[in-house]
Amino acid sequence: MDPSVDLRGFLDRLTQPVALLTRGHTVRQANPAFASLFGRTPEALVGTVLDDLLPNQSPSSQGTPTTAGGISPSEASVLLSIRPLGEPTRFFPGHLVRWPTSGDPLFGLVLTSPPPAPTPTTDPDNHLHHRLEMERVVCAISSELMKAGPGSFDTRILNALGELGTGAGVDQANIHLFSDDGTAIARTFRWSGSATPPRRSGSTGLHLAGFPWSMEAYRRGEPLLIPSLTTIPREGEAERRLWEATGLKSKAVLPLMANGRLLGTIGFDSFRMEKHWTTEDLRLLRLTAELFALAFIRWEALEAADRSSARYRTLARNFPDGLVLLYNRRMKVVLADGRDLERMGLPSGLRQLAGEADRGNTQPADPCLVMDALPQPVFDRLVPYLRAALQGETHLVEIPFRQDFYEVHLLPVRGGNEEIIGGMAVFQRITARKKTEENLRHATHLLITLIEHLSSGILVEDGQHVIQFLNQRFREMFPTDERLVHLPFAAPAPPLIPMEPAPPPANALPEAWRALFTETATTTGTGEFRLDDGRIMERDRIPLEVDGESLGHLWEFRDVTAARMAERAVREAHEREILIAGEIHRELLVGRPPGPRPGAEVAVLSRPSMHVDGDLVDFFPDNDHLLDVLVGDVMGKGIPAALIAAATRLAFLRARSRLATVRHGSPPHPETILGFVHTEIAAHLGTLTSFVTLVFARLDMQARLLFVVNCGHPPVLLLKGETGEVISLASGNPALGIGQRPYFQGITCPYVPGDLLVFLSDGVTEARRADGQMFGLPRVIAEIQRRWQEPVQLMVDGLAAAVEAFLEGEPLQDDCTCVILRLSDLKHP
């Protein structure tokens, strides 16, 4: 018996769609259930490459990847997407398994639980009845939506949704409207077929970014017909979880599109059983989706019109010190309101008359002509401008009326298509402003009388930069001609940059003082400039305003030559004193490093944040192999800190001298010296609310040992020359001047020739630029390691340059001190 015949008979008996494929996806055998999915016979499919039948998706695996030559031999899950003619895409999950064979490998494609293809009702009468019922529902929905008005829109939408859900035979129907940016559900309408009444709730506020599979289909205008949640592809996993949690069996969703814009979706849910949709159902559902989309667009237009009308009425009703009058193209009043309605003699009935106008109709129920509403003198003055507004022109007119003055803005009113549908006249009472202008003229006279007696030179210009006044002092400071008054000049923009001057009238501005308003004068400071004759002038430009309205400027000129010369003399004297103090600081607080000697090469960096600072450095050599190093920092800056630093250095000198006498000339121990110094200065520091952080180190170059006592100061760095290791030498001793006499404890560390010893103040590591970033200890170490082979003096100079470059022009905020010692063999420096 032919084995292929037996295999074909076996496949034909299977109810599930099954096909045998080669590694290259070529169909070798297929049963009728599989072939029917593509509208072919099994014989017609043999030899066909399956990829050619699936333009959107090939049967690649979701679990195990395919190889370059075709399908992986291991089992994998697959998903086919097939679009039968005239129907939306349907999804078929299945399995791909290796088929036992002795020859070339074959693979069995088994589609598990495929949804049955939608078929029309077999009973022609039932089919016709269903179609007629759905068409009746569509007509009813169209009528219901056309009746939807501002006050009944929600109710009409829910009624129409209920009609459609009932006619479609679903358990629930809902509409989701998206936000303007399309990122979330802004509003939800829901109808339920159970005893629950129609309501609006549910998914409002849900963010749509988490559902890319469905949203992509909606944006393309495609519906989603889901007869079973098992048919949802892997890309729709988020949607499947959401709908599965509600107990949903089947779902159909159609996008609501209008002019290419996605407004939202309309969906139909089945919870009791799976439901399948025919092509005719889909056509009618698309039609209803279009009806709902048009209804929502119409609702948006009505809402916009309502808001626009409300804004006009609110503007008119609350317009202060005036009134607003709207009229149509037939010169009939549409709206009239404002606080001055009765004050201007308009009929009070206009306010109620305009309020009775029906929305959508710009004409009141009983309109009156503008000529009948306005007082005759006002209408005669405004009639040409009222008509000009209907031609698209805008005018500003000032009119008197009885005891008042009004400023009238006349402008066209345009509809949604930019067509002029009427005009608007806005009356603003300016009586108070007119009185203010009169008062200003009186005040100007008083001001001129006052400034004539000022010691400063005064020039007054109006808003058009025309000279209105020069006082006597100005004429004395800058000899000029009385004819210059009321002539224009080019006023500079405040405070110093002038405008490009327009050509002045002949002899308008004499060259002697034209520099006052140009850049020809040499600027010496903010608001100051120097004239060619050496005088220093101070200049101010003062705005003249009334109720926020600019009326011009007042220029004040003061001769400050004598004052500036006196200030300069005081400043130069102070600078000399500071320089002398700085010289004293360098002599008293920064000890000179020991000269060339075996065992250590020394360099010092000391940059005060002011001319005088509170950092101190000193060196105390003892015999040929001992060297004491003192580096300290007084809390504070300037001369007070420098005086405390000098006192601290003097206390160390006295302590060493007295203790050496007691020890018969032998060097006292560093801990003993510190205890003596603390006892001597602690009381004084407490009175001054200050303290001193310092490091006292002893270098024993014979034993190659370093002993360090750190009192609240940044750690000492020992950089190993052989390994590049950085050792931080710190201790927990308090700063000098804090608490009772403590016990000072140091640490001992060996070194070898070639090592570097670095002492720092916090002014180096905490140097801060404008963005708040500090120089930091890692940059210090990196700069020293980069210059390892250089002499130590070049190292400290390079470190100073690196800090200055890092600050980008910002000044030092704290004193900056660094001491570097290169340790060498005592016998071979």
FILO-983496 format. One line per field, with one value per residue (C-alpha): residue number from 1; z, x, y; residue in one letter. Coordinates in steps of 0.2 Angstrom, whole numbers, plus 5000, padded with zeros to 4 digits. Layout:
% FILO-983496
k (NUM:...)
z (Z:...)
x (X:...)
y (Y:...)
r (a:...)
This chain:
% FILO-983496
k (1:2:3:4:5:6:7:8:9:10:11:12:13:14:15:16:17:18:19:20:21:22:23:24:25:26:27:28:29:30:31:32:33:34:35:36:37:38:39:40:41:42:43:44:45:46:47:48:49:50:51:52:53:54:55:56:57:58:59:60:61:62:63:64:65:66:67:68:69:70:71:72:73:74:75:76:77:78:79:80:81:82:83:84:85:86:87:88:89:90:91:92:93:94:95:96:97:98:99:100:101:102:103:104:105:106:107:108:109:110:111:112:113:114:115:116:117:118:119:120:121:122:123:124:125:126:127:128:129:130:131:132:133:134:135:136:137:138:139:140:141:142:143:144:145:146:147:148:149:150:151:152:153:154:155:156:157:158:159:160:161:162:163:164:165:166:167:168:169:170:171:172:173:174:175:176:177:178:179:180:181:182:183:184:185:186:187:188:189:190:191:192:193:194:195:196:197:198:199:200:201:202:203:204:205:206:207:208:209:210:211:212:213:214:215:216:217:218:219:220:221:222:223:224:225:226:227:228:229:230:231:232:233:234:235:236:237:238:239:240:241:242:243:244:245:246:247:248:249:250:251:252:253:254:255:256:257:258:259:260:261:262:263:264:265:266:267:268:269:270:271:272:273:274:275:276:277:278:279:280:281:282:283:284:285:286:287:288:289:290:291:292:293:294:295:296:297:298:299:300:301:302:303:304:305:306:307:308:309:310:311:312:313:314:315:316:317:318:319:320:321:322:323:324:325:326:327:328:329:330:331:332:333:334:335:336:337:338:339:340:341:342:343:344:345:346:347:348:349:350:351:352:353:354:355:356:357:358:359:360:361:362:363:364:365:366:367:368:369:370:371:372:373:374:375:376:377:378:379:380:381:382:383:384:385:386:387:388:389:390:391:392:393:394:395:396:397:398:399:400:401:402:403:404:405:406:407:408:409:410:411:412:413:414:415:416:417:418:419:420:421:422:423:424:425:426:427:428:429:430:431:432:433:434:435:436:437:438:439:440:441:442:443:444:445:446:447:448:449:450:451:452:453:454:455:456:457:458:459:460:461:462:463:464:465:466:467:468:469:470:471:472:473:474:475:476:477:478:479:480:481:482:483:484:485:486:487:488:489:490:491:492:493:494:495:496:497:498:499:500:501:502:503:504:505:506:507:508:509:510:511:512:513:514:515:516:517:518:519:520:521:522:523:524:525:526:527:528:529:530:531:532:533:534:535:536:537:538:539:540:541:542:543:544:545:546:547:548:549:550:551:552:553:554:555:556:557:558:559:560:561:562:563:564:565:566:567:568:569:570:571:572:573:574:575:576:577:578:579:580:581:582:583:584:585:586:587:588:589:590:591:592:593:594:595:596:597:598:599:600:601:602:603:604:605:606:607:608:609:610:611:612:613:614:615:616:617:618:619:620:621:622:623:624:625:626:627:628:629:630:631:632:633:634:635:636:637:638:639:640:641:642:643:644:645:646:647:648:649:650:651:652:653:654:655:656:657:658:659:660:661:662:663:664:665:666:667:668:669:670:671:672:673:674:675:676:677:678:679:680:681:682:683:684:685:686:687:688:689:690:691:692:693:694:695:696:697:698:699:700:701:702:703:704:705:706:707:708:709:710:711:712:713:714:715:716:717:718:719:720:721:722:723:724:725:726:727:728:729:730:731:732:733:734:735:736:737:738:739:740:741:742:743:744:745:746:747:748:749:750:751:752:753:754:755:756:757:758:759:760:761:762:763:764:765:766:767:768:769:770:771:772:773:774:775:776:777:778:779:780:781:782:783:784:785:786:787:788:789:790:791:792:793:794:795:796:797:798:799:800:801:802:803:804:805:806:807:808:809:810:811:812:813:814:815:816:817:818:819:820:821:822:823:824:825:826:827:828:829)
z (5000:4996:5012:5005:5002:5020:5026:5016:5022:5040:5037:5029:5044:5056:5060:5064:5050:5048:5034:5032:5027:5021:5029:5016:5020:5005:5007:5005:5011:5018:5024:5018:5034:5031:5013:5016:5025:5009:4998:4989:4988:4996:4979:4974:4989:4987:4981:4986:4997:5012:5014:4997:5004:5020:5014:5032:5042:5039:5050:5060:5078:5094:5106:5095:5082:5064:5056:5041:5031:5037:5052:5068:5071:5089:5093:5093:5094:5079:5074:5057:5052:5037:5029:5020:5005:5011:5030:5043:5048:5059:5069:5070:5084:5082:5084:5073:5076:5067:5058:5059:5042:5036:5022:5021:5037:5037:5049:5054:5056:5067:5070:5087:5090:5075:5076:5063:5048:5049:5038:5034:5042:5033:5035:5022:5031:5047:5038:5030:5046:5055:5041:5041:5060:5059:5046:5056:5071:5060:5055:5073:5078:5065:5070:5089:5086:5075:5089:5101:5108:5121:5136:5130:5121:5134:5135:5116:5115:5128:5120:5103:5111:5119:5102:5093:5107:5108:5089:5088:5101:5113:5132:5132:5121:5125:5118:5123:5118:5118:5125:5113:5112:5110:5125:5137:5138:5142:5143:5142:5138:5142:5139:5148:5143:5160:5174:5176:5168:5155:5163:5159:5169:5168:5159:5160:5162:5156:5147:5129:5127:5135:5121:5105:5095:5096:5095:5079:5071:5076:5069:5052:5053:5054:5066:5078:5077:5091:5091:5105:5116:5111:5094:5100:5094:5105:5101:5110:5126:5136:5128:5131:5150:5152:5143:5151:5168:5165:5159:5141:5128:5112:5106:5091:5091:5078:5077:5077:5063:5057:5044:5047:5066:5078:5091:5100:5098:5099:5106:5108:5121:5123:5141:5140:5123:5109:5095:5076:5065:5047:5033:5033:5052:5049:5035:5046:5061:5051:5046:5064:5069:5056:5063:5080:5074:5065:5081:5092:5079:5079:5098:5098:5087:5097:5113:5105:5099:5117:5124:5112:5115:5134:5132:5123:5135:5150:5142:5139:5156:5166:5155:5167:5164:5147:5136:5122:5107:5095:5079:5063:5045:5044:5058:5070:5089:5094:5111:5122:5140:5151:5167:5156:5147:5156:5158:5139:5137:5129:5133:5148:5138:5126:5140:5142:5123:5119:5132:5124:5107:5104:5102:5084:5079:5080:5079:5095:5095:5093:5087:5085:5074:5080:5076:5087:5102:5102:5106:5090:5092:5096:5081:5069:5075:5073:5058:5045:5057:5061:5042:5040:5053:5042:5028:5039:5045:5063:5070:5087:5089:5104:5107:5120:5127:5140:5155:5149:5136:5128:5118:5105:5097:5081:5074:5063:5070:5060:5060:5060:5041:5044:5035:5043:5052:5061:5070:5088:5096:5113:5123:5136:5147:5148:5158:5173:5161:5153:5170:5174:5158:5164:5181:5173:5164:5180:5189:5175:5179:5197:5193:5181:5195:5207:5196:5191:5208:5209:5209:5195:5177:5171:5153:5150:5134:5129:5123:5105:5112:5109:5122:5133:5146:5151:5169:5172:5180:5164:5154:5165:5164:5145:5137:5125:5116:5122:5104:5107:5118:5108:5096:5094:5099:5098:5116:5121:5127:5146:5154:5141:5124:5112:5098:5081:5080:5066:5057:5068:5062:5058:5074:5085:5096:5099:5098:5116:5124:5110:5118:5133:5123:5112:5114:5111:5129:5138:5150:5167:5177:5178:5174:5173:5158:5156:5145:5134:5146:5160:5170:5176:5175:5183:5172:5177:5165:5175:5167:5168:5170:5174:5178:5169:5153:5148:5145:5143:5153:5164:5162:5178:5176:5191:5191:5202:5197:5214:5223:5212:5214:5233:5232:5222:5234:5249:5238:5234:5252:5257:5244:5250:5267:5261:5251:5267:5277:5264:5265:5283:5281:5270:5282:5298:5293:5279:5285:5272:5267:5272:5260:5250:5261:5261:5264:5257:5243:5249:5239:5246:5238:5247:5238:5250:5245:5251:5252:5270:5275:5290:5283:5291:5286:5295:5296:5311:5307:5321:5319:5302:5301:5309:5301:5308:5297:5302:5291:5299:5294:5306:5305:5295:5283:5282:5295:5310:5304:5300:5318:5325:5314:5319:5337:5334:5325:5339:5352:5343:5343:5362:5365:5356:5365:5382:5380:5372:5388:5399:5389:5389:5370:5364:5352:5362:5355:5343:5355:5369:5359:5353:5371:5376:5362:5365:5383:5379:5365:5369:5381:5369:5354:5364:5368:5349:5345:5333:5332:5322:5312:5308:5304:5314:5306:5310:5297:5303:5288:5297:5302:5287:5298:5297:5313:5310:5322:5313:5322:5312:5296:5279:5278:5274:5258:5256:5237:5235:5221:5218:5217:5215:5230:5239:5258:5268:5285:5296:5315:5326:5336:5338:5332:5343:5354:5355:5372:5387:5385:5375:5373:5356:5347:5331:5319:5312:5294:5286:5269:5256:5245:5230:5240:5240:5255:5252:5264:5259:5266:5262:5251:5237:5237:5240:5227:5219:5202:5197:5194:5212:5207:5218:5213:5224:5230:5215:5204:5216:5216:5197:5194:5206:5197:5180:5186:5196:5187:5189:5203:5217:5214:5197:5205:5216:5202:5191:5204:5206:5188:5187:5201:5193:5176:5185:5193:5175:5182:5198:5213:5227:5242:5254:5257:5246:5254:5248:5254:5244:5250:5239:5251:5247:5255:5268:5261:5243:5240)
x (5000:5006:5011:5007:4989:4988:4995:4983:4968:4974:4975:4958:4950:4957:4945:4959:4968:4984:4998:5015:5029:5047:5061:5058:5039:5034:5017:5019:5002:4986:4969:4953:4951:4968:4965:4948:4957:4965:4950:4958:4958:4972:4979:4980:4991:5004:5020:5015:5027:5016:5025:5017:5000:5003:5008:5008:5016:5025:5024:5039:5040:5037:5047:5061:5069:5071:5087:5095:5089:5071:5062:5071:5069:5062:5044:5038:5022:5016:5003:4995:4986:4975:4963:4949:4941:4930:4934:4945:4961:4959:4972:4975:4987:4995:5010:5025:5032:5044:5036:5044:5052:5068:5071:5072:5064:5046:5036:5018:5009:4994:4982:4974:4956:4955:4939:4926:4925:4910:4896:4879:4864:4858:4840:4836:4821:4831:4846:4834:4825:4842:4848:4832:4832:4850:4846:4831:4843:4854:4840:4834:4852:4853:4837:4842:4859:4851:4840:4855:4856:4867:4856:4851:4867:4873:4856:4854:4871:4867:4850:4857:4871:4857:4848:4863:4869:4852:4851:4868:4864:4878:4879:4887:4891:4903:4911:4928:4933:4951:4960:4965:4983:4977:4986:4972:4953:4945:4927:4917:4899:4893:4877:4873:4860:4858:4847:4860:4854:4865:4879:4895:4910:4924:4940:4941:4959:4966:4983:4984:5002:5002:4991:5001:4993:4975:4980:4990:4975:4963:4975:4974:4955:4954:4941:4946:4934:4939:4928:4939:4952:4963:4965:4974:4992:5007:5008:4991:4995:4991:4974:4971:4975:4964:4949:4951:4950:4933:4927:4925:4922:4921:4923:4922:4930:4928:4938:4928:4936:4932:4943:4957:4957:4954:4941:4940:4932:4915:4915:4903:4906:4900:4902:4890:4896:4908:4901:4905:4902:4897:4903:4885:4887:4903:4897:4882:4893:4905:4890:4885:4903:4903:4886:4893:4909:4899:4888:4903:4910:4894:4894:4911:4906:4890:4901:4914:4899:4892:4909:4911:4894:4897:4913:4905:4891:4903:4913:4898:4890:4906:4914:4920:4917:4909:4898:4899:4888:4887:4877:4874:4876:4859:4864:4853:4858:4862:4870:4872:4877:4890:4890:4887:4872:4860:4873:4874:4856:4853:4836:4838:4827:4842:4850:4836:4832:4849:4849:4834:4843:4843:4860:4865:4854:4864:4848:4837:4819:4814:4829:4831:4842:4859:4853:4838:4848:4862:4859:4858:4874:4884:4876:4880:4898:4900:4890:4904:4915:4901:4899:4918:4919:4907:4920:4934:4941:4946:4945:4948:4937:4936:4919:4912:4895:4887:4899:4910:4923:4923:4936:4927:4935:4926:4930:4923:4916:4921:4913:4921:4925:4933:4917:4912:4895:4894:4903:4907:4908:4917:4914:4928:4924:4940:4934:4946:4961:4956:4955:4972:4980:4973:4980:4997:4998:4996:5008:5021:5021:5024:5038:5047:5047:5054:5068:5073:5081:5089:5108:5108:5106:5088:5082:5064:5059:5041:5036:5042:5060:5056:5065:5052:5062:5080:5084:5096:5109:5109:5113:5127:5134:5132:5131:5117:5103:5085:5080:5084:5068:5054:5067:5069:5085:5090:5088:5098:5091:5094:5106:5120:5117:5110:5098:5103:5100:5088:5095:5092:5086:5100:5109:5097:5111:5128:5143:5147:5134:5128:5139:5128:5116:5129:5143:5156:5158:5170:5160:5168:5155:5137:5128:5144:5154:5169:5168:5183:5187:5190:5174:5165:5146:5133:5118:5100:5086:5069:5053:5038:5022:5004:4993:5006:5006:5023:5023:5042:5058:5068:5087:5097:5115:5127:5145:5154:5172:5177:5168:5176:5193:5191:5185:5200:5212:5204:5204:5222:5227:5217:5225:5242:5238:5232:5248:5258:5247:5249:5268:5267:5257:5270:5283:5274:5263:5272:5288:5302:5305:5322:5336:5343:5347:5349:5333:5319:5315:5302:5290:5276:5260:5250:5236:5225:5207:5210:5226:5228:5222:5222:5233:5249:5265:5281:5296:5307:5323:5331:5349:5353:5340:5324:5312:5295:5282:5267:5252:5236:5220:5211:5192:5188:5197:5205:5215:5206:5211:5228:5231:5225:5237:5251:5247:5246:5263:5271:5264:5273:5289:5287:5282:5297:5309:5303:5301:5318:5325:5317:5323:5341:5341:5333:5318:5301:5289:5275:5261:5269:5271:5253:5247:5257:5250:5232:5234:5241:5228:5212:5205:5209:5201:5186:5184:5185:5173:5187:5197:5212:5214:5232:5244:5260:5272:5289:5301:5314:5325:5338:5325:5314:5299:5285:5275:5259:5247:5231:5220:5204:5214:5212:5222:5241:5244:5259:5261:5272:5284:5287:5268:5259:5248:5241:5240:5229:5236:5222:5217:5203:5211:5200:5204:5215:5203:5189:5185:5197:5215:5214:5226:5234:5238:5248:5252:5268:5271:5287:5293:5306:5316:5306:5289:5280:5272:5258:5250:5233:5221:5203:5204:5212:5200:5185:5188:5171:5166:5150:5140:5144:5157:5172:5190:5191:5205:5205:5210:5224:5231:5229:5239:5253:5255:5255:5269:5278:5295:5295:5303:5292:5291:5284:5272:5264:5264:5255:5243:5239:5237:5225:5214:5214:5208:5195:5187:5184:5187:5178:5187:5194:5182:5195:5213:5223:5238:5249:5266:5274:5290:5300:5308:5325:5340:5348:5366:5360:5348)
y (5000:5017:5026:5043:5037:5031:5048:5058:5047:5050:5069:5070:5062:5075:5090:5101:5111:5101:5102:5094:5106:5105:5114:5128:5130:5120:5111:5092:5087:5096:5091:5099:5109:5117:5120:5129:5143:5148:5144:5130:5111:5100:5095:5113:5117:5104:5111:5129:5139:5144:5161:5166:5163:5174:5192:5199:5185:5169:5154:5158:5152:5162:5152:5144:5154:5148:5144:5152:5136:5136:5129:5123:5105:5107:5110:5128:5138:5148:5161:5163:5179:5176:5189:5180:5189:5204:5200:5207:5198:5182:5174:5155:5148:5131:5120:5116:5098:5087:5073:5056:5051:5043:5055:5073:5081:5086:5097:5096:5112:5109:5124:5121:5127:5138:5149:5144:5155:5167:5160:5168:5161:5146:5151:5164:5171:5173:5181:5194:5197:5200:5212:5222:5223:5230:5242:5248:5251:5261:5272:5274:5278:5291:5299:5299:5307:5321:5326:5327:5345:5353:5348:5330:5325:5312:5304:5303:5295:5282:5278:5276:5265:5254:5252:5247:5235:5227:5225:5218:5205:5209:5210:5227:5242:5256:5272:5278:5296:5300:5315:5329:5322:5304:5297:5293:5289:5306:5300:5284:5280:5262:5253:5236:5223:5218:5226:5239:5256:5265:5274:5283:5277:5264:5266:5285:5291:5274:5278:5271:5269:5252:5245:5247:5233:5239:5257:5254:5246:5260:5274:5264:5265:5246:5237:5223:5208:5195:5180:5173:5180:5165:5172:5188:5188:5190:5208:5210:5202:5218:5219:5201:5202:5218:5210:5193:5200:5206:5189:5194:5180:5190:5208:5220:5237:5250:5267:5283:5293:5311:5320:5308:5311:5297:5303:5286:5269:5260:5243:5228:5215:5197:5189:5174:5166:5168:5179:5179:5194:5193:5204:5212:5215:5224:5235:5241:5243:5254:5264:5267:5271:5285:5291:5292:5301:5314:5316:5320:5332:5341:5341:5348:5362:5366:5366:5378:5390:5389:5394:5408:5415:5413:5423:5437:5438:5438:5451:5462:5459:5463:5476:5489:5508:5505:5494:5481:5482:5467:5470:5459:5463:5471:5484:5476:5474:5456:5459:5475:5475:5483:5495:5510:5504:5516:5529:5531:5532:5515:5506:5495:5482:5478:5468:5456:5457:5451:5437:5429:5425:5407:5399:5397:5412:5428:5439:5442:5438:5456:5465:5484:5494:5501:5519:5516:5510:5523:5541:5551:5561:5546:5536:5551:5551:5532:5527:5527:5517:5505:5501:5500:5487:5476:5478:5471:5488:5492:5509:5518:5534:5546:5554:5566:5562:5573:5575:5560:5555:5538:5528:5517:5502:5496:5480:5466:5449:5434:5416:5399:5401:5418:5426:5443:5440:5456:5470:5475:5492:5493:5509:5512:5527:5538:5553:5549:5548:5565:5573:5565:5573:5590:5587:5582:5598:5607:5596:5598:5617:5614:5601:5614:5626:5614:5607:5624:5625:5608:5607:5593:5597:5591:5588:5582:5573:5567:5550:5555:5560:5579:5590:5599:5607:5611:5619:5632:5620:5610:5626:5630:5612:5611:5628:5628:5638:5641:5637:5618:5616:5607:5600:5581:5572:5554:5547:5532:5516:5514:5515:5519:5511:5525:5523:5527:5546:5552:5567:5582:5599:5611:5616:5606:5598:5607:5595:5601:5591:5579:5566:5565:5554:5545:5533:5547:5550:5538:5527:5525:5515:5511:5527:5537:5544:5555:5571:5576:5590:5577:5580:5564:5565:5553:5551:5544:5541:5542:5536:5548:5537:5540:5525:5514:5525:5532:5551:5553:5553:5565:5565:5570:5574:5577:5583:5570:5574:5580:5566:5553:5560:5560:5542:5537:5544:5535:5519:5520:5523:5508:5497:5503:5498:5481:5478:5482:5470:5457:5459:5457:5442:5434:5438:5432:5418:5409:5402:5400:5382:5376:5378:5364:5350:5331:5321:5332:5345:5357:5369:5380:5387:5400:5410:5420:5423:5441:5451:5444:5427:5415:5400:5398:5387:5385:5374:5369:5360:5351:5344:5336:5323:5330:5342:5348:5355:5365:5369:5377:5386:5399:5399:5415:5427:5444:5453:5445:5428:5433:5440:5424:5414:5425:5422:5403:5403:5413:5400:5386:5395:5399:5381:5373:5385:5382:5363:5362:5371:5359:5344:5351:5355:5339:5341:5340:5327:5334:5329:5338:5354:5353:5351:5366:5377:5372:5377:5394:5399:5389:5403:5417:5407:5404:5422:5426:5411:5405:5389:5383:5367:5361:5347:5345:5333:5327:5320:5308:5307:5295:5282:5286:5288:5301:5306:5316:5324:5330:5342:5343:5347:5339:5323:5322:5313:5301:5296:5280:5283:5264:5258:5274:5270:5285:5284:5296:5301:5308:5306:5310:5325:5340:5357:5369:5380:5367:5360:5357:5351:5335:5321:5323:5307:5305:5291:5285:5280:5274:5280:5277:5289:5294:5296:5313:5321:5333:5345:5354:5367:5364:5380:5369:5354:5365:5378:5380:5387:5395:5379:5373:5359:5358:5355:5339:5328:5317:5331:5336:5318:5317:5334:5329:5311:5320:5330:5317:5319:5338:5348:5351:5370:5366:5354:5367:5380:5368:5364:5383:5384:5369:5377:5394:5386:5375:5391:5398:5416:5414:5421:5410:5408:5402:5403:5391:5383:5367:5361:5347:5337:5325:5313:5307:5297:5308:5305:5307:5321)
r (m:d:p:s:v:d:l:r:g:f:l:d:r:l:t:q:p:v:a:l:l:t:r:g:h:t:v:r:q:a:n:p:a:f:a:s:l:f:g:r:t:p:e:a:l:v:g:t:v:l:d:d:l:l:p:n:q:s:p:s:s:q:g:t:p:t:t:a:g:g:i:s:p:s:e:a:s:v:l:l:s:i:r:p:l:g:e:p:t:r:f:f:p:g:h:l:v:r:w:p:t:s:g:d:p:l:f:g:l:v:l:t:s:p:p:p:a:p:t:p:t:t:d:p:d:n:h:l:h:h:r:l:e:m:e:r:v:v:c:a:i:s:s:e:l:m:k:a:g:p:g:s:f:d:t:r:i:l:n:a:l:g:e:l:g:t:g:a:g:v:d:q:a:n:i:h:l:f:s:d:d:g:t:a:i:a:r:t:f:r:w:s:g:s:a:t:p:p:r:r:s:g:s:t:g:l:h:l:a:g:f:p:w:s:m:e:a:y:r:r:g:e:p:l:l:i:p:s:l:t:t:i:p:r:e:g:e:a:e:r:r:l:w:e:a:t:g:l:k:s:k:a:v:l:p:l:m:a:n:g:r:l:l:g:t:i:g:f:d:s:f:r:m:e:k:h:w:t:t:e:d:l:r:l:l:r:l:t:a:e:l:f:a:l:a:f:i:r:w:e:a:l:e:a:a:d:r:s:s:a:r:y:r:t:l:a:r:n:f:p:d:g:l:v:l:l:y:n:r:r:m:k:v:v:l:a:d:g:r:d:l:e:r:m:g:l:p:s:g:l:r:q:l:a:g:e:a:d:r:g:n:t:q:p:a:d:p:c:l:v:m:d:a:l:p:q:p:v:f:d:r:l:v:p:y:l:r:a:a:l:q:g:e:t:h:l:v:e:i:p:f:r:q:d:f:y:e:v:h:l:l:p:v:r:g:g:n:e:e:i:i:g:g:m:a:v:f:q:r:i:t:a:r:k:k:t:e:e:n:l:r:h:a:t:h:l:l:i:t:l:i:e:h:l:s:s:g:i:l:v:e:d:g:q:h:v:i:q:f:l:n:q:r:f:r:e:m:f:p:t:d:e:r:l:v:h:l:p:f:a:a:p:a:p:p:l:i:p:m:e:p:a:p:p:p:a:n:a:l:p:e:a:w:r:a:l:f:t:e:t:a:t:t:t:g:t:g:e:f:r:l:d:d:g:r:i:m:e:r:d:r:i:p:l:e:v:d:g:e:s:l:g:h:l:w:e:f:r:d:v:t:a:a:r:m:a:e:r:a:v:r:e:a:h:e:r:e:i:l:i:a:g:e:i:h:r:e:l:l:v:g:r:p:p:g:p:r:p:g:a:e:v:a:v:l:s:r:p:s:m:h:v:d:g:d:l:v:d:f:f:p:d:n:d:h:l:l:d:v:l:v:g:d:v:m:g:k:g:i:p:a:a:l:i:a:a:a:t:r:l:a:f:l:r:a:r:s:r:l:a:t:v:r:h:g:s:p:p:h:p:e:t:i:l:g:f:v:h:t:e:i:a:a:h:l:g:t:l:t:s:f:v:t:l:v:f:a:r:l:d:m:q:a:r:l:l:f:v:v:n:c:g:h:p:p:v:l:l:l:k:g:e:t:g:e:v:i:s:l:a:s:g:n:p:a:l:g:i:g:q:r:p:y:f:q:g:i:t:c:p:y:v:p:g:d:l:l:v:f:l:s:d:g:v:t:e:a:r:r:a:d:g:q:m:f:g:l:p:r:v:i:a:e:i:q:r:r:w:q:e:p:v:q:l:m:v:d:g:l:a:a:a:v:e:a:f:l:e:g:e:p:l:q:d:d:c:t:c:v:i:l:r:l:s:d:l:k:h:p)
